[in-house]
């Protein structure tokens, strides 16, 4: 039995931080006594630190396997410990790809018994090439988050429709990278004044909206749920709103880089820093950023998901055209999304809904994960508010990201995962 007391424990019923005594037994929350004063022996007094549920991130590029130079499972685990992420859904674009039952078993073996749970997506198509479906029937019976070719769109409409039917029947996610390559291929930045001024090929909003509209129309026709990765465009939000009114179950993600940055930030940086902004989908206008944040507040966007994508300096510190796509953020998951919360005027209730509760529901784990309640796994974070300070990095093997100048206003003190203290 472990006992934790704080004057600021998140109470889902009232939507406030309140004095509370948490008792943890066999990895789960045994009880929470709100209004309690610290009186029991062997109780850890956390003072006025904030206590809430740890995050669940539906979009992680784990690396490992043949890309251990970018990130291995040990460094990924360490980054999640500091970032306050207790469960990670990991994309299939590892090297080699997670495109067979054997590869999924390899992933599960390498991530078994770690302090942070790692749940893989299986690829929709072999080698993520968009041509030959993987063994969905067998894969969807395995402990996976669902199917995804993230990093590449499902351009083949016949395969997309079949995958949508298969994941609907299995109750798993179909996580979609929405990109029309006919108008975005070789692009490195949002189509804008900045792209024209710097001479880089720009990606228009239609690169996202065309695929989103195609896929939402099929989801409506089949009455199937659909999950859209890393939204970037205000126009996409209008499509989601329209189809939700028709009854389509659409879930979607907000990354920290699309919520905190805009193409104007790129324009203000030195040319040697431009490649740090290269990501797919591209970072768009300030108006898109503000619309995405409003959508998170209203509930139109479902979850916070980092799209953590580590790359070595050799792959990232180079001209835009040849630099790798992707931004790293996992070990500062809490500080970055706290900045999103502040700028978007989200309540802490909104934050925990987006970071923990809704992701758990989408994975079918809402009865054991995502909440600070008796009977649930004791996955919790302990943090404090601070004066603005530089973000701390160093747990991940990589360091790619355009985060210079952003200041953290919270600091992680402890992270508990399934009843074990894994950080602090």
C-alpha positions as a printed NumPy array, in Angstrom:
array([[  0.   ,   0.   ,   0.   ],
       [  1.255,   3.477,  -0.913],
       [ -0.397,   6.677,   0.246],
       [ -0.026,  10.08 ,  -1.405],
       [ -1.501,  13.284,  -0.014],
       [ -1.741,  16.635,  -1.757],
       [ -3.76 ,  19.773,  -1.327],
       [ -4.347,  19.704,  -5.095],
       [ -5.644,  16.338,  -6.319],
       [ -7.782,  16.441,  -9.464],
       [-11.439,  15.671,  -8.675],
       [-13.26 ,  14.703, -11.875],
       [-16.657,  15.008, -10.234],
       [-16.246,  18.659,  -9.275],
       [-13.748,  19.619, -11.972],
       [-11.344,  21.128,  -9.439],
       [ -8.086,  20.383,  -7.661],
       [ -8.928,  19.598,  -4.016],
       [ -7.163,  18.224,  -0.923],
       [ -7.065,  14.463,  -1.277],
       [ -5.492,  11.267,   0.016],
       [ -4.783,   8.63 ,  -2.643],
       [ -4.237,   5.001,  -1.608],
       [ -2.521,   2.718,  -4.135],
       [ -2.669,  -1.068,  -3.848],
       [ -1.386,  -3.657,  -6.333],
       [ -0.794,  -1.007,  -8.981],
       [ -4.303,   0.426,  -8.858],
       [ -5.998,   3.303,  -7.084],
       [ -7.692,   1.734,  -4.091],
       [ -9.371,   4.9  ,  -2.848],
       [ -9.299,   8.701,  -3.011],
       [-10.488,  10.548,   0.065],
       [-11.207,  14.139,  -0.928],
       [-11.282,  16.649,   1.887],
       [ -8.95 ,  14.465,   3.912],
       [ -6.118,  15.922,   5.946],
       [ -2.768,  14.186,   6.102],
       [ -3.065,  12.149,   9.293],
       [ -2.148,   8.559,   8.45 ],
       [  1.325,   7.213,   9.014],
       [  3.523,   6.301,   6.051],
       [  1.867,   8.917,   3.835],
       [  3.957,  10.886,   1.346],
       [  3.018,  14.553,   1.661],
       [  3.175,  16.253,  -1.739],
       [  2.251,  19.634,  -0.287],
       [  0.56 ,  21.903,  -2.814],
       [  1.756,  20.012,  -5.883],
       [ -0.851,  19.246,  -8.538],
       [ -1.866,  15.594,  -9.053],
       [ -3.724,  14.356, -12.134],
       [ -3.926,  11.412, -14.549],
       [ -0.916,  10.773, -16.785],
       [ -1.246,  11.235, -20.537],
       [ -1.981,   8.668, -23.232],
       [ -0.379,   9.556, -26.562],
       [ -1.949,   8.032, -29.677],
       [  0.815,   9.09 , -32.068],
       [  4.421,   8.12 , -31.321],
       [  7.189,   7.201, -33.751],
       [  9.126,   4.863, -31.517],
       [ 12.108,   4.101, -33.797],
       [ 14.205,   1.25 , -32.367],
       [ 15.001,  -1.855, -34.463],
       [ 17.275,  -0.615, -37.29 ],
       [ 16.931,   3.039, -36.236],
       [ 18.35 ,   2.898, -32.725],
       [ 20.596,   5.844, -33.595],
       [ 17.473,   8.064, -33.607],
       [ 15.675,   6.553, -30.604],
       [ 15.739,   3.178, -28.906],
       [ 13.124,   1.751, -26.58 ],
       [ 15.145,   2.715, -23.501],
       [ 15.434,   6.378, -24.488],
       [ 11.79 ,   6.433, -25.591],
       [ 10.77 ,   5.066, -22.202],
       [ 12.934,   7.649, -20.404],
       [ 11.449,  10.512, -22.443],
       [  7.895,   9.36 , -21.653],
       [  8.728,   9.097, -17.953],
       [  9.769,  12.749, -17.823],
       [  6.978,  13.855, -20.162],
       [  4.223,  12.288, -18.076],
       [  3.012,   9.865, -20.762],
       [  1.933,   6.532, -19.296],
       [  0.84 ,   4.793, -22.502],
       [  2.074,   5.271, -26.059],
       [  0.44 ,   4.043, -29.259],
       [  3.397,   3.553, -31.599],
       [  3.206,   3.885, -35.369],
       [  4.097,   1.101, -37.793],
       [  6.745,   3.   , -39.789],
       [  9.67 ,   1.467, -37.93 ],
       [ 12.543,  -0.107, -39.879],
       [ 11.586,  -2.838, -40.624],
       [  7.873,  -1.999, -40.745],
       [  5.331,  -3.452, -38.318],
       [  3.559,  -5.139, -41.211],
       [  3.211,  -8.758, -40.093],
       [  2.247, -10.733, -36.989],
       [  5.921, -11.614, -36.525],
       [  6.949,  -7.954, -36.501],
       [  4.208,  -7.124, -34.006],
       [  5.397,  -9.964, -31.764],
       [  8.963,  -8.622, -32.032],
       [  7.742,  -5.188, -30.929],
       [  5.732,  -6.63 , -28.03 ],
       [  8.702,  -8.707, -26.904],
       [ 11.077,  -5.723, -26.908],
       [  8.639,  -3.478, -25.038],
       [  7.317,  -6.029, -22.551],
       [  7.68 ,  -5.28 , -18.825],
       [  8.752,  -1.67 , -19.36 ],
       [  7.623,   1.026, -16.966],
       [  5.65 ,   2.743, -19.742],
       [  3.169,   0.731, -21.777],
       [  3.793,   0.712, -25.544],
       [  0.965,  -0.427, -27.801],
       [  1.766,  -0.837, -31.511],
       [ -0.218,   0.016, -34.597],
       [  0.062,  -2.533, -37.37 ],
       [  0.589,  -1.402, -40.949],
       [ -2.362,  -1.356, -43.325],
       [ -0.194,  -2.341, -46.285],
       [  3.032,  -4.269, -46.692],
       [  6.09 ,  -2.032, -46.227],
       [  3.658,   0.92 , -46.112],
       [  3.74 ,   0.908, -49.901],
       [ -0.037,   1.203, -50.293],
       [ -0.301,  -1.792, -52.635],
       [ -0.797,  -5.083, -50.768],
       [ -2.89 ,  -5.362, -47.583],
       [ -1.254,  -6.928, -44.557],
       [ -2.82 ,  -9.869, -42.691],
       [ -5.568,  -7.781, -41.097],
       [ -7.642, -10.716, -39.877],
       [ -4.772, -12.06 , -37.787],
       [ -3.32 ,  -8.679, -36.807],
       [ -6.614,  -7.286, -35.517],
       [ -6.844, -10.175, -33.034],
       [ -3.496,  -9.151, -31.517],
       [ -2.962,  -6.534, -28.739],
       [ -2.603,  -3.543, -31.077],
       [ -4.066,  -0.032, -31.169],
       [ -5.334,  -0.559, -34.7  ],
       [ -4.134,  -0.148, -38.26 ],
       [ -2.158,   2.754, -39.703],
       [  0.191,   3.561, -42.567],
       [  0.974,   6.906, -40.928],
       [  3.762,   8.736, -42.665],
       [  2.016,   7.886, -45.915],
       [ -1.604,   8.289, -47.043],
       [ -3.886,   5.411, -47.998],
       [ -4.054,   6.501, -51.619],
       [ -5.634,   3.25 , -52.863],
       [ -9.343,   3.819, -52.253],
       [-10.26 ,   0.135, -52.458],
       [ -7.733,  -0.756, -49.748],
       [ -8.874,   2.174, -47.596],
       [-12.536,   1.107, -47.74 ],
       [-11.67 ,  -2.514, -46.929],
       [ -9.508,  -1.403, -43.983],
       [-12.306,   0.839, -42.711],
       [-14.697,  -2.119, -42.745],
       [-12.151,  -4.399, -41.038],
       [-11.315,  -1.988, -38.196],
       [-15.001,  -1.213, -37.643],
       [-15.744,  -4.931, -37.23 ],
       [-12.775,  -5.402, -34.867],
       [-13.442,  -2.29 , -32.782],
       [ -9.946,  -0.924, -33.478],
       [ -8.687,   2.427, -34.727],
       [ -7.943,   3.182, -38.357],
       [ -5.49 ,   6.063, -37.935],
       [ -5.108,   8.082, -41.134],
       [ -2.36 ,  10.292, -42.507],
       [ -4.398,  12.548, -44.793],
       [ -2.319,  13.844, -47.689],
       [ -2.971,  14.21 , -51.398],
       [  0.491,  13.637, -52.813],
       [ -0.513,  15.014, -56.202],
       [ -0.327,  18.515, -54.77 ],
       [  2.072,  18.084, -51.831],
       [  4.878,  15.834, -53.079],
       [  8.333,  17.371, -52.499],
       [  6.809,  20.233, -50.496],
       [  8.644,  21.338, -47.356],
       [  6.57 ,  24.252, -46.033],
       [  3.048,  25.698, -46.158],
       [  2.18 ,  27.346, -49.474],
       [  2.446,  30.958, -48.414],
       [  4.381,  34.168, -48.73 ],
       [  7.201,  32.469, -46.818],
       [  7.445,  29.599, -49.311],
       [  7.503,  31.986, -52.259],
       [ 10.037,  34.31 , -50.637],
       [ 12.432,  31.477, -49.729],
       [ 11.948,  29.549, -52.974],
       [ 10.709,  26.354, -51.278],
       [  7.873,  24.26 , -52.684],
       [  4.735,  24.855, -50.662],
       [  1.954,  22.492, -49.648],
       [ -1.598,  23.89 , -50.024],
       [ -4.431,  23.18 , -47.629],
       [ -6.034,  21.022, -50.313],
       [ -3.283,  18.454, -49.73 ],
       [ -5.085,  17.653, -46.485],
       [ -8.71 ,  18.524, -47.188],
       [ -9.101,  16.463, -50.378],
       [ -8.202,  13.212, -48.626],
       [-10.171,  14.11 , -45.51 ],
       [-13.313,  14.745, -47.554],
       [-12.919,  11.469, -49.462],
       [-12.474,   9.48 , -46.263],
       [-15.244,  11.205, -44.316],
       [-17.675,  10.503, -47.155],
       [-16.838,   6.798, -46.961],
       [-17.116,   6.819, -43.16 ],
       [-20.61 ,   8.298, -43.511],
       [-21.574,   5.721, -46.133],
       [-20.323,   2.782, -44.046],
       [-21.303,   4.261, -40.668],
       [-17.766,   3.554, -39.528],
       [-15.663,   5.507, -37.022],
       [-12.575,   7.212, -38.403],
       [ -9.462,   8.729, -36.794],
       [ -7.589,  11.611, -38.424],
       [ -3.966,  12.209, -37.502],
       [ -2.224,  15.554, -36.898],
       [ -4.68 ,  18.124, -38.257],
       [ -3.148,  21.262, -39.74 ],
       [ -5.87 ,  23.21 , -41.557],
       [ -8.874,  25.307, -40.547],
       [-10.686,  24.034, -43.658],
       [-10.358,  20.461, -42.376],
       [-12.193,  21.473, -39.225],
       [-15.146,  22.675, -41.308],
       [-15.335,  19.265, -42.97 ],
       [-15.247,  17.446, -39.638],
       [-17.959,  19.704, -38.266],
       [-20.165,  19.051, -41.3  ],
       [-19.806,  15.263, -41.1  ],
       [-20.233,  15.135, -37.341],
       [-23.604,  16.832, -37.822],
       [-24.455,  13.905, -40.115],
       [-23.672,  11.502, -37.266],
       [-20.207,  10.353, -38.403],
       [-17.923,   9.383, -35.527],
       [-14.768,  11.353, -36.267],
       [-11.863,  11.554, -33.838],
       [ -8.798,  13.686, -34.509],
       [ -5.472,  14.854, -33.106],
       [ -3.825,  18.147, -32.177],
       [ -0.016,  18.139, -32.068],
       [  1.981,  20.66 , -30.015],
       [  3.71 ,  22.022, -33.118],
       [  0.473,  22.701, -34.994],
       [ -0.991,  24.294, -31.852],
       [  1.981,  26.477, -30.879],
       [  3.738,  27.369, -34.139],
       [  2.9  ,  28.977, -37.472],
       [  4.626,  29.651, -40.764],
       [  5.295,  33.163, -39.449],
       [  7.62 ,  31.625, -36.847],
       [  9.536,  29.899, -39.637],
       [  9.939,  33.192, -41.455],
       [ 11.531,  34.802, -38.394],
       [ 14.263,  32.135, -38.001],
       [ 17.702,  31.968, -39.535],
       [ 18.057,  29.727, -42.645],
       [ 20.141,  27.189, -40.701],
       [ 17.119,  26.612, -38.427],
       [ 14.492,  26.201, -41.131],
       [ 14.775,  22.42 , -41.374],
       [ 13.666,  22.12 , -37.728],
       [ 10.206,  23.237, -38.897],
       [  9.965,  20.561, -41.589],
       [  7.112,  18.227, -40.71 ],
       [  4.235,  16.539, -42.499],
       [  1.622,  17.943, -42.556],
       [  3.278,  21.339, -42.702],
       [  2.864,  24.046, -40.088],
       [  0.396,  26.539, -41.543],
       [ -0.885,  30.078, -40.883],
       [ -1.522,  31.693, -37.512],
       [ -5.256,  31.583, -38.329],
       [ -5.055,  27.795, -38.739],
       [ -3.229,  27.465, -35.41 ],
       [ -5.851,  29.546, -33.62 ],
       [ -8.713,  27.594, -35.235],
       [ -7.166,  24.281, -34.155],
       [ -6.917,  25.491, -30.568],
       [-10.55 ,  26.656, -30.593],
       [-11.537,  23.217, -31.911],
       [ -9.747,  21.541, -29.006],
       [-11.63 ,  23.753, -26.57 ],
       [-15.013,  23.039, -28.184],
       [-14.435,  19.277, -28.372],
       [-14.333,  19.164, -32.177],
       [-10.751,  17.883, -31.892],
       [-10.633,  14.792, -29.704],
       [ -7.114,  14.278, -28.363],
       [ -3.679,  15.705, -27.801],
       [ -1.188,  13.512, -29.711],
       [  2.443,  14.524, -30.08 ],
       [  3.518,  12.903, -33.377],
       [  6.901,  12.516, -31.629],
       [  9.35 ,  11.902, -34.479],
       [ 13.041,  11.767, -33.494],
       [ 15.782,  12.164, -36.095],
       [ 19.547,  12.362, -35.838],
       [ 21.385,  15.609, -36.572],
       [ 22.765,  14.094, -39.769],
       [ 19.211,  13.639, -41.036],
       [ 17.772,  16.913, -39.755],
       [ 20.516,  19.576, -39.765],
       [ 20.645,  19.976, -43.517],
       [ 18.916,  21.913, -46.345],
       [ 15.121,  21.801, -46.237],
       [ 14.71 ,  19.717, -49.38 ],
       [ 16.819,  16.824, -48.084],
       [ 16.053,  17.08 , -44.343],
       [ 13.828,  14.464, -42.708],
       [ 10.235,  15.289, -41.788],
       [  9.445,  15.311, -38.079],
       [  9.589,  17.093, -34.731],
       [ 10.536,  15.686, -31.339],
       [  8.503,  16.583, -28.213],
       [  7.805,  13.583, -25.956],
       [  9.934,  14.424, -22.919],
       [  8.273,  17.847, -22.713],
       [  4.767,  16.549, -23.352],
       [  3.345,  18.165, -20.2  ],
       [  5.082,  21.581, -20.496],
       [  4.274,  21.921, -24.203],
       [  0.628,  20.968, -23.868],
       [  0.345,  23.179, -20.798],
       [  1.355,  26.053, -23.101],
       [ -1.356,  24.908, -25.519],
       [ -3.796,  24.872, -22.587],
       [ -2.883,  28.414, -21.54 ],
       [ -2.936,  29.903, -25.039],
       [ -6.189,  28.143, -25.918],
       [ -7.843,  29.082, -22.611],
       [ -8.529,  25.433, -21.831],
       [ -9.493,  24.37 , -18.329],
       [ -7.618,  21.595, -16.572],
       [-10.713,  19.489, -17.175],
       [-10.295,  20.076, -20.905],
       [ -6.603,  19.188, -20.623],
       [ -7.228,  15.838, -18.907],
       [-10.06 ,  15.03 , -21.332],
       [ -7.779,  15.613, -24.335],
       [ -4.63 ,  14.051, -22.904],
       [ -5.986,  11.067, -20.977],
       [ -9.716,  10.356, -20.938],
       [-10.601,  10.482, -24.632],
       [ -7.431,   8.651, -25.78 ],
       [ -8.245,   5.844, -23.328],
       [-11.782,   5.622, -24.694],
       [-10.56 ,   5.461, -28.304],
       [ -8.246,   2.563, -27.423],
       [-11.064,   0.726, -25.649],
       [ -9.281,   1.115, -22.309],
       [-11.6  ,   3.643, -20.685],
       [-12.531,   1.308, -17.831],
       [ -8.939,   1.047, -16.552],
       [ -6.952,   3.973, -17.968],
       [ -7.281,   7.723, -18.325],
       [ -8.974,   8.615, -15.057],
       [ -7.987,   9.32 , -11.473],
       [-10.597,   7.049,  -9.882],
       [-10.728,   4.004,  -7.591],
       [-10.262,   0.777,  -9.531],
       [ -8.194,   2.396, -12.281],
       [ -4.49 ,   1.85 , -12.807],
       [ -2.489,   4.302, -10.705],
       [ -1.15 ,   6.302, -13.649],
       [ -0.643,   9.802, -12.345],
       [  1.564,  12.861, -12.615],
       [  2.684,  15.231,  -9.878],
       [  3.723,  18.692, -11.045],
       [  4.079,  22.305, -10.004],
       [  3.659,  25.661, -11.68 ],
       [  6.869,  27.635, -12.132],
       [  8.131,  30.917, -13.424],
       [  8.839,  30.709, -17.191],
       [ 11.959,  28.634, -17.773],
       [ 13.732,  26.925, -20.67 ],
       [ 12.485,  23.514, -21.747],
       [ 14.759,  20.692, -20.585],
       [ 15.962,  18.111, -23.101],
       [ 18.334,  15.162, -22.969],
       [ 16.407,  11.938, -22.392],
       [ 15.701,  11.259, -26.055],
       [ 18.612,  10.297, -28.288],
       [ 17.626,  13.048, -30.729],
       [ 17.095,  16.784, -30.369],
       [ 15.238,  17.912, -33.502],
       [ 12.644,  20.581, -32.904],
       [ 11.818,  24.275, -33.426],
       [ 11.129,  24.945, -29.747],
       [ 13.722,  27.676, -29.164],
       [ 12.214,  30.593, -27.284],
       [  9.282,  28.708, -25.751],
       [  9.261,  28.731, -21.953],
       [  7.837,  26.005, -19.719],
       [  5.489,  27.121, -16.934],
       [  5.069,  23.737, -15.254],
       [  7.635,  21.238, -13.995],
       [  7.198,  17.497, -13.617],
       [  7.977,  16.316, -10.083],
       [  6.827,  12.7  , -10.154],
       [  5.31 ,  10.253, -12.615],
       [  3.597,   7.069, -11.438],
       [  2.879,   4.272, -13.903],
       [  0.652,   1.371, -12.857],
       [  1.414,   2.039,  -9.217],
       [  5.196,   2.468,  -9.592],
       [  7.032,   5.75 ,  -9.335],
       [  9.033,   5.977, -12.575],
       [ 10.199,   9.587, -12.394],
       [ 11.136,  11.987,  -9.603]])
